[in-house]
Every structure is written in C-alpha cells, then in structure tokens.
Amino acid sequence: MPKLNFTPNLERHLGLGSMQVEGSTLREAFDYAFRSLERARSYVLDDQGHVRHHVAVFVDGELVHDRVFLSRPLSEASEIWVMQALSGG
Amino acid sequence: MGSIERVHVATRKGLFTVERVRGKWDIVDVAFEGDNLPMLLADSRDGLLYAVLAHGHFGAKIQRSEDGGRTFREVAPPQYPPKPEGGEDVDPVRGTDVKWSLELVWSLEAGGADRPKRLWAGTIPGGLFRSDDCGESWELVRSLWDRPERRKWFGGGMDRPGIHSILVDPRASDHLLLGISCGGVWRTRDGGESFTLEGKGMHAAYVPPDQSADPNIQDPHRLALCRANPQVVWAQHHSGIFRSEDGGASFVELHASPSSFGFAVAAHPHDPETAWFVPAVKDDCRIPVGGRLMVLQTRNAGRSFEAKTRGLPERYAYDLVFRHALDVDDSGTLLAFGSTTGNLWISEDGGESFEAISHHLPPIHCVRFSTVRVKSPTWPVVAS
C-alpha cells in the first residue's frame, strides 16, 4: 500500500502524521485518505480539487506537476509527501 | 451578573482580546498565535466568536468558539461550486481565467435577530455565502455570482474582487447592502434571492472620465450604516467620502480636510449625522498627512469634519488603518482602532481623546467590540 506523509506544519492543524492509503493514482490515494479525514481535504486541495497553490506534492521523490487531475501513477511501494511550498507563508 | 466590554483584535499574527482590567484597558488573551486572521465576528445574538484564518499555504478557514475564545473548533469554510465545463470567466483587468476557488473570507456578519443561526460571508474572488447553521455549512448566493455584471468586477488592492462590507438592516434581516472592491454597492431585499446595483452618485478617479460614474466599477473601501436610521449609509470610497440618506441607492460626496482618502469608517449607532474616519494622504501615499495621525469626526452629516488628535502621535507616524480596523460600540462612546504598524487605540469619549493600548502588536486587520454577560471576570486579572 502507498504511504502518505504530511508536513509537520499540517500536523499542527490536523493532527496528521503519516498513513497507509489505497489507490493506483494520486487522486485515488487522496480520495481514500480524505474519506476518513474530510477536514484535511481543504488544507491540501482547493475548492476545485486542485493542489493548493502553495502546497507541493512529491511522489517517490519527484515533484508532482499535474496538480489538476492528480493522475500521477502509484505503485504499491510509493511514498507520497505533502509539503508546504517555500512561498505563501 | 454583570457585563464586560471587550475588544477583539484580528491581526497578521494572532487574535487578541482586550478588556478593561481594574479600570484600565489591557490585552488579556491571545489565540492563534502566529496565524493570519483577516476577520472575526463576535455574534451578539448567541455569544459565539468566529475567527477567520488565512493560512498562507493551506487556505482560508473558520474556527468557532462557544466559550468566549478559550477554545475553538474548526467549521466548514465556504466552498465554491465546480466551475462549469467551458464556462468563460475572465478577469477584466488581468485577462486571466477566474478560478472559482475561495481565496479569502474578507467579511463575516450575523444575519439578524430573527435569523438566529444565519451568517453571511463575503469573499475574494467576489462570492457571497450564506450559512443557516452557524457556519457548519455554506452556500454560494448564485443570484449575485451569476449576474453578468459580476464578471466586470476587478480587484482593488487585492488581485481579485471581494465583498468586504455586508450591512444587515436591523429593521429587516432580509435587507442587505453589500460593498464590493471593485464592484460597487449592491442590495437585496429578499434575503439574497435577487440583487440590484445601487450606489448612484459615486464616482471613481481611477478610470477614464466617461466611466467614472459607472456604479459597477466603484471601489467603496468600507460601508457603515446608522443602526437607529439605516437609511443613512456612509462610504469611505477610494476616491473620497460619500453619504447616502436613501439606504445606499444614491450618495452625495463629502469633502474632509486634510484628506478624504482612507479605508475605514464607523457610523454612530444612534446619531445619523455622526461618523468617524481615519485619513491618509492619498492612494499612492498611504500614510497620515504630515506624519500626524488623526481621526476625523463629523457631527453634522459631513458638512464639516473635526480632527481628533489627543492621545495620537503628532509626527513621524506611518500608521494606516485598514477598512475593518475601526469600530464603535453600541453606545457610540467607545471607539477603537488599530493600524498596520501594530498600534491599538481606544477612546472612551466618542473620539475626543485616545489611549494607546499597545504599540507592538502585529499589523491589525480587524477590530470589533462585543459585550459579554458574565458572573465574574473570565480572564486572569493582570496584577498592576
């Protein structure tokens, strides 16, 4: 199962650390995570379901560029990091 | 059972509570230290306190307190609906696509005594939202958002247009008057079912002369009404000071010295001829005139203005007072305002003189009075 990690700065707001998720794409992984953590959705994604302007998402060490459809494929061993971008604070 | 007069101060880095402790105003508490708060609402109907947050990375949020600010719980932020496929919505100034996404909750108001759980939220990029459950859920008011005129609104100061003033008529909760930068003055008389564009008589110096009087491009920085006579509405506009005696349908320009430029206005709750402003030089020089901070008060419907300076810095002051950072209490005698330089002042004599409460707060976005009924003081009394 892919592993989803959140920046410590989100932990302050949401009490989130890391969690195992299901899904073959980043969108599916987020949907899985936010089903049980609905409040977290609005911290990571905007109203339209796109990655927030000042949030950065990495999958297996690579920055995700498709911030709209979140189509980045995942493997069973994928590791996702939701970080804050170095701007906007 | 007594009552405590409280001043809530939303700043760039925290929400502060100010109370009179042993006869002296002082800061007694801070919440959300380090966080950016553009707005707050202390709801006099039920005592609930709403803190509006603007997280740089994680978006706009609302937190609600049921115990006067000791603890908060996050409620839902307003959410824009999905943008229709192929729907063209282009910013008229920037030529870029308008994203249907919440950028900022810029104003938050209680929906009237006979609508006990109703709240109104004004947002950037220009949506008005209504909640009928104390902020647990929100709905975009489509009758305004879908108006073709909305697509001509543009940002003033902010990149996108926003609703900063929501005046609820104390006689009729379904009557609202909105102030929008830059989208003029809008009215609904049916709780948001329909809207009309008002604000005749305002004029703008930032567009070519033939467009100056277009009500849909006006930049009223802040609107305020007299609660005893809501037909009287004051506007601190980007291009001057205006006053209406017909509930915002039409405005007459007033001329204040040393300047009619500013952001904030407070209307006397009982006297329709009295209001307060905090002037700055002009739009491209946003500092007090001559470095001397003052509050301008009119007591004769704007025929003349008096400069109030007692207790305020007389030179080398660079305080700008944002549009939500000046407030008057229900009696019309307590006045409070805060500045971009983190100075906070309170007047106990209707603006005749001011006492500095702090000189080192973060930049101040919003100042609001509330009256809290208590059995005994709720905050630790600071030893003097």
Interface residues (C-beta under 8 A of the other chain):
Chain A: N9 L10 H13 R39 S42 Y43 V44 D46 D47 Q48 H50 R52 H54 V55 Q84 A85 G88 G89
Chain B: H55 G56 H57 F58 G59 K61 E74 P77 Q79 Y80 P81 P82 K83 K99 W100 S101 L102
